[in-house]
Amino acid sequence: MNTHDILRGITYFSDLPEKLLLEVCNSSEQVELEPGTVIIEEGASSEEMYVLVEGELVVTTSQQGREVELARINPGEVVGELALLDKAPRIASVAAAKPSLVIKVPATTFDRLLDDPRVARRMFRTITARLRSTEETLRHGERMAALGRMAAQLMHELNNPAAAIGRSSQALAEVQRDLTEVAQELYMSLGEGVVTPDPVAPPTSAFDRARAEEEMAEWMTERDVPDAYDLAAALVAGGWTTEGLAGMMENVDERWASLLIRAIGLRTAAGQLSSEIEIAARRISELVRIVKEYSFLDQAPVQDVDVVKGIADTLILLKHKVRNIEVVTEFDPDLAQVPASGRDLNQVWTNLIDNASDVMRDGGTLRITAKNKGDDVVVTVSDTGGGIPPETLPRIFDPFFTTKEPGKGTGLGLHTVHSIVSRTGGTITVDTDETGTTFTVALPTVVNY
């Protein structure tokens, strides 16, 4: 079937003037595709659009190292026109899902098609609908990816205290077993209890602590105390000294002195292990609390939000991203609360802090301020990452625009930030130069109906 008859039967081209249609036919070509054949590659330059005649095409994008399906193209539809309109690199890849036939229309002919107002209106309606669908798909994927990253990081953060609890519990069980055996033998032998001296403050410096532990271990070794070097650290941390232990041993039969010293060491170590377990358990509970409050689980969609707390929780959850960055914060002590969705505002702080940390991979300073200004709370997020290029600056809030390589970003982060801030009735501006970038978010504290 010739190209003229095919295009005349497709809505996009059905009412084109004959002269323009012939021009399109003469510059286009029919291409048969095998399943899996890629006709548009994400990140590549835009040279043509395609009209699907037969078969099916699948549109995908790379997100966090995996392919995400955005849409399926059916016969009679076109694909690739968005990038041609924008004269920008492709934001997604397109491949044949089954044996297909397409008509490839070059960019110069596409420009001529836009001269016809009927085609332009038809095309813009299709693009608008596709943008909405694609944006929602990517938003959902980004939310799921963010949740996955948060969950992975949470598991990483929980792993340290959880592992500490496991090690301490195992060690505590062994210590308590040994302590029980020693205590039973000791108390049966000594009869009357031994008066213990008051503990002293343990050494504060690492050098003094190491020297005290070495002295304690040698003193215990001289008295044939088993596990002297293992118990010395616990005794020193517990405020014991060789002088205090020696004083206790004055009235103890020499046969039982080493046994008594070991019992004291085991008892002290057991107490310290119990304390470590308690601290680790509290840390796990604190991390769970932060995640719950960050996500505003079981809370109203709109409420009076404590901006400082949201930023603080976000910094804790993004600790892995800002580990090598100096973080400086300055908050008004009487900062007003903001009527908004706490979950959405936390997404704003997450995207801004995440972007700032990305441009400071080799280190820098992240400065965050939050101040009252009239009826607004004004938050600034500043980095020292070298600034945004002038040619890029006008487009940073556009959907799908990203300066990251394919697969590293969806181009929705700052667009999402702008949308959320706008929904609260606020504003976001950006100042940038070669020394860094500052995003300023102004959030109203009064709802205007």
C-alpha positions as CSV (number, residue, x, y, z in Angstrom):
1,M,0.0,0.0,0.0
2,N,1.4,3.4,-0.9
3,T,2.3,6.0,1.7
4,H,-0.3,8.5,0.3
5,D,-3.3,6.2,0.8
6,I,-2.0,5.2,4.3
7,L,-1.6,8.7,5.5
8,R,-4.9,9.9,4.0
9,G,-6.7,7.2,6.1
10,I,-5.1,8.4,9.4
11,T,-6.7,11.2,11.4
12,Y,-3.6,13.3,11.7
13,F,-3.4,13.6,7.9
14,S,-6.9,12.9,6.7
15,D,-7.8,16.5,5.9
16,L,-4.4,17.8,4.8
17,P,-4.3,19.8,1.5
18,E,-3.2,17.5,-1.3
19,K,0.0,19.5,-1.9
20,L,1.1,19.3,1.7
21,L,0.3,15.6,1.9
22,L,2.3,14.9,-1.2
23,E,5.2,16.8,0.3
24,V,5.0,14.6,3.4
25,C,4.8,11.4,1.3
26,N,7.8,12.3,-0.9
27,S,10.1,13.0,2.1
28,S,8.9,10.0,4.3
29,E,9.7,6.3,4.1
30,Q,8.0,3.1,5.2
31,V,10.1,1.0,7.6
32,E,9.3,-2.6,8.7
33,L,10.3,-3.5,12.2
34,E,11.1,-6.8,13.9
35,P,10.1,-7.2,17.6
36,G,12.6,-5.4,19.8
37,T,13.8,-3.0,17.1
38,V,14.6,0.4,18.7
39,I,13.6,3.4,16.6
40,I,14.0,6.1,19.3
41,E,16.7,5.9,22.0
42,E,16.5,7.8,25.2
43,G,19.0,10.7,25.3
44,A,19.6,10.7,21.5
45,S,19.0,13.8,19.3
46,S,15.6,14.3,17.7
47,E,15.6,13.8,13.9
48,E,12.2,12.3,13.0
49,M,8.7,11.3,14.2
50,Y,7.0,8.0,13.3
51,V,3.5,7.1,12.3
52,L,2.5,3.6,13.3
53,V,0.6,1.8,10.5
54,E,0.6,-1.8,11.7
55,G,1.7,-3.6,14.9
56,E,2.5,-2.0,18.3
57,L,5.2,0.2,19.8
58,V,6.2,0.4,23.5
59,V,7.6,3.6,25.1
60,T,10.0,3.1,28.0
61,T,12.4,5.1,30.1
62,S,15.3,4.1,32.3
63,Q,14.6,4.9,36.0
64,Q,16.9,3.9,38.8
65,G,18.6,1.2,36.7
66,R,15.4,-0.4,35.5
67,E,13.2,0.0,32.4
68,V,9.8,1.6,33.1
69,E,7.0,1.3,30.6
70,L,5.3,4.6,29.9
71,A,2.9,3.9,27.1
72,R,1.8,1.6,24.2
73,I,1.4,3.1,20.7
74,N,-1.3,1.7,18.5
75,P,-1.9,1.9,14.7
76,G,-2.8,5.4,13.6
77,E,-0.9,7.1,16.3
78,V,2.3,9.1,16.1
79,V,5.4,9.1,18.3
80,G,8.5,11.3,18.6
81,E,6.7,14.6,18.0
82,L,7.3,16.0,21.5
83,A,11.1,16.0,21.2
84,L,10.8,17.6,17.8
85,L,8.6,20.4,19.1
86,D,11.1,21.0,22.0
87,K,14.2,20.4,19.8
88,A,15.6,18.5,22.8
89,P,17.1,15.0,23.3
90,R,14.6,12.1,23.5
91,I,13.2,11.7,27.0
92,A,12.2,8.0,26.4
93,S,13.0,5.0,24.1
94,V,10.6,3.5,21.6
95,A,10.8,-0.1,20.3
96,A,8.6,-2.5,18.4
97,A,6.6,-4.7,20.7
98,K,5.6,-7.0,17.8
99,P,6.2,-7.0,14.0
100,S,5.3,-3.5,12.9
101,L,5.2,-1.1,10.0
102,V,5.9,2.6,10.5
103,I,6.3,5.7,8.3
104,K,9.3,7.8,9.3
105,V,8.7,11.5,8.9
106,P,11.8,13.7,9.0
107,A,12.1,16.8,11.2
108,T,12.0,19.3,8.3
109,T,8.7,17.8,7.1
110,F,7.3,17.8,10.7
111,D,8.0,21.6,10.8
112,R,6.0,22.0,7.6
113,L,3.1,20.0,9.1
114,L,2.9,22.5,11.9
115,D,2.1,25.2,9.4
116,D,-1.4,23.7,9.0
117,P,-3.5,24.8,12.1
118,R,-5.7,21.7,12.0
119,V,-2.6,19.4,12.4
120,A,-1.1,21.6,15.0
121,R,-4.3,21.6,17.2
122,R,-4.7,17.9,16.8
123,M,-1.1,17.3,17.7
124,F,-1.1,19.5,20.7
125,R,-4.2,17.8,22.1
126,T,-2.5,14.4,21.7
127,I,0.8,15.7,23.3
128,T,-1.1,17.2,26.2
129,A,-2.9,14.0,27.0
130,R,0.3,12.0,26.6
131,L,2.2,14.3,28.9
132,R,-0.3,14.0,31.6
133,S,-0.3,10.2,31.3
134,T,3.5,10.0,31.2
135,E,4.0,12.5,34.0
136,E,1.7,10.5,36.3
137,T,3.5,7.2,35.4
138,L,6.9,8.7,36.1
139,R,5.6,10.3,39.3
140,H,4.3,7.0,40.5
141,G,7.6,5.4,39.6
142,E,9.6,8.1,41.3
143,R,7.5,7.8,44.5
144,M,8.0,4.0,44.5
145,A,11.7,4.5,43.8
146,A,12.0,7.1,46.6
147,L,10.1,4.7,48.9
148,G,12.5,1.9,47.9
149,R,15.6,4.1,48.5
150,M,14.2,5.2,51.9
151,A,13.4,1.6,52.9
152,A,16.9,0.5,51.8
153,Q,18.5,3.2,53.7
154,L,16.3,2.6,56.7
155,M,17.3,-1.1,56.6
156,H,21.0,0.0,56.4
157,E,20.6,2.4,59.4
158,L,18.6,-0.2,61.3
159,N,21.2,-2.9,60.5
160,N,23.9,-1.3,62.7
161,P,21.9,-1.2,66.0
162,A,20.3,-4.5,65.2
163,A,23.6,-6.1,64.6
164,A,24.9,-4.5,67.9
165,I,21.9,-6.0,69.7
166,G,22.6,-9.4,68.3
167,R,26.3,-9.3,69.2
168,S,25.7,-7.8,72.7
169,S,22.9,-10.3,73.4
170,Q,25.2,-13.2,72.4
171,A,28.0,-11.9,74.5
172,L,25.7,-11.1,77.4
173,A,24.4,-14.7,77.4
174,E,28.0,-16.0,77.6
175,V,29.0,-13.6,80.3
176,Q,25.9,-14.4,82.4
177,R,26.6,-18.1,82.1
178,D,30.2,-17.7,83.3
179,L,29.1,-15.2,86.0
180,T,26.6,-17.6,87.4
181,E,29.1,-20.4,87.6
182,V,31.7,-18.2,89.2
183,A,29.2,-16.6,91.7
184,Q,27.9,-19.9,92.9
185,E,31.5,-21.2,93.6
186,L,32.6,-17.9,95.0
187,Y,29.7,-17.3,97.4
188,M,29.8,-20.9,98.6
189,S,33.5,-20.4,99.4
190,L,33.6,-16.9,100.9
191,G,30.4,-17.0,102.9
192,E,30.2,-13.3,104.0
193,G,30.0,-10.7,101.3
194,V,32.8,-8.3,100.4
195,V,32.3,-4.5,100.7
196,T,33.0,-2.8,97.4
197,P,34.5,0.7,97.1
198,D,32.7,3.6,95.4
199,P,33.6,3.7,91.6
200,V,35.7,6.6,90.2
201,A,35.1,8.4,87.0
202,P,36.7,6.5,84.1
203,P,39.4,8.2,82.0
204,T,38.1,10.5,79.3
205,S,40.9,10.5,76.8
206,A,41.6,7.5,74.6
207,F,45.3,7.5,75.7
208,D,44.5,7.5,79.4
209,R,41.9,4.9,78.9
210,A,44.2,2.6,77.0
211,R,46.9,3.1,79.6
212,A,44.5,2.3,82.5
213,E,43.2,-0.8,80.7
214,E,46.8,-2.1,80.2
215,E,47.6,-1.5,83.8
216,M,44.4,-3.3,84.9
217,A,45.1,-6.2,82.6
218,E,48.7,-6.6,83.9
219,W,47.5,-6.4,87.5
220,M,44.9,-9.1,86.9
221,T,47.3,-11.3,85.1
222,E,49.7,-11.2,88.0
223,R,46.9,-12.6,90.2
224,D,46.0,-15.3,87.7
225,V,42.6,-13.9,86.8
226,P,41.3,-15.7,83.6
227,D,40.3,-13.5,80.6
228,A,42.3,-10.6,82.2
229,Y,42.6,-8.6,79.0
230,D,38.9,-9.1,78.0
231,L,37.7,-7.9,81.4
232,A,40.1,-5.0,81.9
233,A,38.2,-2.7,79.5
234,A,34.9,-3.4,81.2
235,L,36.4,-2.7,84.7
236,V,38.0,0.5,83.6
237,A,34.8,1.8,81.9
238,G,32.9,0.8,85.1
239,G,35.0,3.1,87.2
240,W,37.2,0.3,88.8
241,T,40.9,0.9,89.6
242,T,43.7,-1.5,90.6
243,E,43.8,0.4,93.9
244,G,40.1,-0.2,94.6
245,L,40.3,-3.9,93.7
246,A,43.5,-4.3,95.8
247,G,41.7,-2.8,98.8
248,M,38.8,-5.3,98.4
249,M,41.2,-8.2,98.3
250,E,42.9,-7.3,101.6
251,N,40.6,-9.5,103.7
252,V,40.0,-12.2,101.1
253,D,41.7,-15.5,101.2
254,E,44.4,-15.5,98.5
255,R,42.9,-18.7,97.1
256,W,39.7,-16.9,96.2
257,A,41.0,-13.5,95.2
258,S,41.3,-14.2,91.4
259,L,37.8,-15.8,91.4
260,L,36.3,-12.7,93.1
261,I,38.1,-10.3,90.7
262,R,36.8,-12.3,87.7
263,A,33.2,-12.2,89.2
264,I,33.4,-8.4,89.5
265,G,34.7,-8.1,86.0
266,L,31.9,-10.4,84.6
267,R,29.2,-8.6,86.5
268,T,30.5,-5.2,85.3
269,A,30.7,-6.4,81.6
270,A,27.2,-7.8,81.9
271,G,25.8,-4.4,83.0
272,Q,27.6,-2.6,80.2
273,L,26.3,-5.0,77.6
274,S,22.7,-4.5,78.9
275,S,23.2,-0.8,78.6
276,E,24.4,-1.2,75.0
277,I,21.4,-3.3,74.1
278,E,19.1,-0.6,75.6
279,I,20.8,2.2,73.6
280,A,20.6,0.1,70.3
281,A,16.9,-0.6,70.9
282,R,16.2,3.1,71.5
283,R,18.0,4.0,68.3
284,I,15.8,1.6,66.3
285,S,12.7,3.0,67.9
286,E,13.9,6.5,67.0
287,L,14.5,5.7,63.4
288,V,11.1,4.1,63.0
289,R,9.5,7.2,64.6
290,I,11.3,9.5,62.2
291,V,10.2,7.6,59.2
292,K,6.6,7.5,60.4
293,E,6.6,11.2,61.1
294,Y,8.4,12.0,57.8
295,S,5.7,10.2,55.9
296,F,2.9,11.7,58.0
297,L,1.2,8.2,58.4
298,D,-2.3,8.2,59.8
299,Q,-2.5,12.0,59.8
300,A,-4.8,14.5,58.0
301,P,-3.8,15.5,54.4
302,V,-3.5,19.2,55.4
303,Q,-2.5,20.4,58.9
304,D,-0.3,22.9,60.6
305,V,3.2,21.7,59.7
306,D,6.4,22.2,61.7
307,V,8.8,23.1,58.9
308,V,11.9,22.8,61.1
309,K,11.0,19.3,62.2
310,G,10.4,18.2,58.6
311,I,13.8,19.5,57.5
312,A,15.5,17.8,60.5
313,D,13.8,14.5,59.8
314,T,14.7,14.7,56.1
315,L,18.4,15.4,57.0
316,I,18.4,12.3,59.2
317,L,16.9,10.1,56.4
318,L,19.4,11.5,53.8
319,K,22.4,11.2,56.1
320,H,24.0,8.9,53.6
321,K,23.8,11.6,51.0
322,V,25.2,14.4,53.1
323,R,27.8,12.4,54.9
324,N,30.8,14.2,53.3
325,I,29.1,17.6,53.3
326,E,29.2,20.3,56.0
327,V,25.6,21.0,56.9
328,V,24.8,24.4,58.5
329,T,21.3,25.2,59.7
330,E,19.8,28.4,61.0
331,F,16.1,28.4,62.1
332,D,14.1,31.1,63.9
333,P,13.2,29.8,67.4
334,D,9.6,31.0,67.1
335,L,9.1,29.8,63.5
336,A,5.4,29.8,62.5
337,Q,3.7,26.7,61.4
338,V,2.5,26.2,57.8
339,P,-1.0,24.9,56.8
340,A,-0.1,22.3,54.2
341,S,0.4,18.6,53.5
342,G,3.4,17.6,55.7
343,R,4.1,14.7,53.4
344,D,4.3,17.0,50.3
345,L,6.5,19.5,52.1
346,N,8.9,16.8,53.1
347,Q,9.1,15.8,49.5
348,V,10.1,19.4,48.7
349,W,12.9,19.3,51.3
350,T,14.0,15.8,50.1
351,N,14.3,16.9,46.4
352,L,16.1,20.1,47.2
353,I,18.6,18.5,49.6
354,D,19.1,15.5,47.3
355,N,19.8,17.8,44.3
356,A,22.2,19.9,46.4
357,S,24.1,16.8,47.6
358,D,24.4,15.5,44.0
359,V,26.3,18.7,42.9
360,M,28.6,18.5,45.9
361,R,29.8,14.9,45.6
362,D,33.3,16.0,46.3
363,G,32.3,17.9,49.4
364,G,31.0,21.4,50.1
365,T,28.6,23.2,52.4
366,L,24.8,22.8,52.5
367,R,23.2,25.7,54.3
368,I,19.5,25.6,55.2
369,T,17.7,28.5,56.8
370,A,14.0,29.0,57.9
371,K,12.8,32.4,59.0
372,N,9.5,34.3,59.5
373,K,9.0,37.0,57.0
374,G,5.6,38.8,57.2
375,D,2.9,36.2,56.7
376,D,5.3,33.7,55.2
377,V,7.9,31.2,56.4
378,V,10.9,31.5,54.1
379,V,13.2,28.5,53.7
380,T,16.5,28.7,51.8
381,V,18.5,25.7,50.6
382,S,22.0,26.7,49.4
383,D,24.9,24.6,48.0
384,T,28.4,25.4,47.0
385,G,28.3,23.2,43.9
386,G,29.4,25.6,41.2
387,G,26.0,27.0,40.0
388,I,23.5,26.3,37.2
389,P,24.6,27.2,33.6
390,P,22.7,30.2,32.3
391,E,21.3,28.3,29.3
392,T,19.8,25.7,31.7
393,L,18.4,28.0,34.3
394,P,15.1,29.0,32.5
395,R,14.1,25.3,32.2
396,I,14.9,23.8,35.6
397,F,11.2,23.6,36.6
398,D,10.0,22.2,33.3
399,P,8.7,18.6,33.5
400,F,11.1,15.9,32.2
401,F,14.0,18.4,31.9
402,T,17.1,17.0,33.5
403,T,20.9,17.6,33.1
404,K,21.6,14.1,34.4
405,E,22.5,11.3,32.1
406,P,19.7,8.8,31.0
407,G,18.7,6.6,33.9
408,K,19.9,9.0,36.6
409,G,16.9,11.3,36.8
410,T,13.4,11.7,35.5
411,G,13.4,15.5,35.3
412,L,10.5,15.7,37.6
413,G,12.2,16.5,40.9
414,L,12.2,20.3,40.6
415,H,9.0,20.2,38.7
416,T,7.4,18.4,41.6
417,V,8.9,20.9,44.0
418,H,7.4,23.8,42.0
419,S,4.0,22.1,41.8
420,I,3.8,21.4,45.5
421,V,4.9,24.9,46.5
422,S,2.4,26.4,44.1
423,R,-0.4,24.2,45.6
424,T,0.3,25.7,49.0
425,G,0.0,29.2,47.6
426,G,3.7,29.7,48.0
427,T,6.6,30.7,45.6
428,I,10.0,29.2,44.8
429,T,12.9,31.2,43.2
430,V,16.5,30.4,42.4
431,D,19.7,32.4,42.6
432,T,22.8,31.0,41.1
433,D,26.4,31.9,40.2
434,E,29.7,30.2,40.0
435,T,29.9,29.9,43.8
436,G,26.7,27.9,44.2
437,T,22.9,27.9,44.1
438,T,20.2,29.0,46.5
439,F,16.6,27.9,46.3
440,T,14.2,30.1,48.2
441,V,10.8,28.8,49.2
442,A,8.2,31.1,50.6
443,L,5.2,29.4,52.3
444,P,2.1,31.3,53.5
445,T,1.2,30.8,57.1
446,V,-2.4,32.1,56.5
447,V,-4.9,30.4,54.2
448,N,-6.6,32.9,51.9
449,Y,-10.0,31.7,50.9
